[in-house]
């Protein structure tokens, strides 16, 4: 099962359970994957995984900056 398929299946589950936070996060991941697919380059699972890791790192850094500034 590919990452893209897993994201789609998880989106369906989030929709069924009405979990809006999870659904929004998965939609962001799906959008990033679609951007990769339309970039014109060869996209495989390793590239998708690297993109996912980049997104995680970016959000962790943002959360740390918000916490330093006393914001939620």
N, C-alpha and C positions, 0 to 999 in steps of 0.2 A: 504494500500500500504506500503510495507516494505521500509526501508532505501535503501537496495540494489536495489530495483526496481526503486526508485526515482533517485538514482545516474545513473542508466542505461538510464532512460528516459532523464535526464538532459544531459547526454553525447551525446545522439542522437541529441538533440536540439542544443548543442554547435557545433557538427559536421556540421549540416545543416547551421548554421549561421556563420561558419568558425571563431569561437571565440577560438583561440588557448590557451589563458591564462586559461579560464574556463575549457577547455577540459583537459589541463595538470593537473589542480587541481583535477578534477573529476577522472582522471586516477589514481592519487595517492591514492585517497580515495578507489577506487575499488581495487587497489592492497593491501591496508591494510585490507580490508574486506576479500579478498581471502586468505591472510595470516592467518587471524583469523579462517577461515573455515577449513584450512588444519592443524591447530594446534592440532586437535584431541580432543579438549574440546567442550562441549556443547555451541553453540553460539546462543544467542537470540538478540532481538532488544535492550535491555538494554546494553548488552556488546558492540554492534555495536555503540550505542550512546556514551558510555564512551570512546571508541577508537576514535571516531570523535572529542569529546571534548578534548582528550589528544593531538590530532594532531593540533587542533586550538591553544591550549595553547603553544605548542612547537613552532609553527610558530610565534605567538605573541612575545614570548621571544626572538626568533632569530631576529625578526624585531627590537625590542628594542635595542638589542646588536649592530646590524648594525648601527642604528641611533646614538648610543652613540659614535661609532668609526668613524662617518662621512661617512659611506658607504651607497650606495643606495640599 
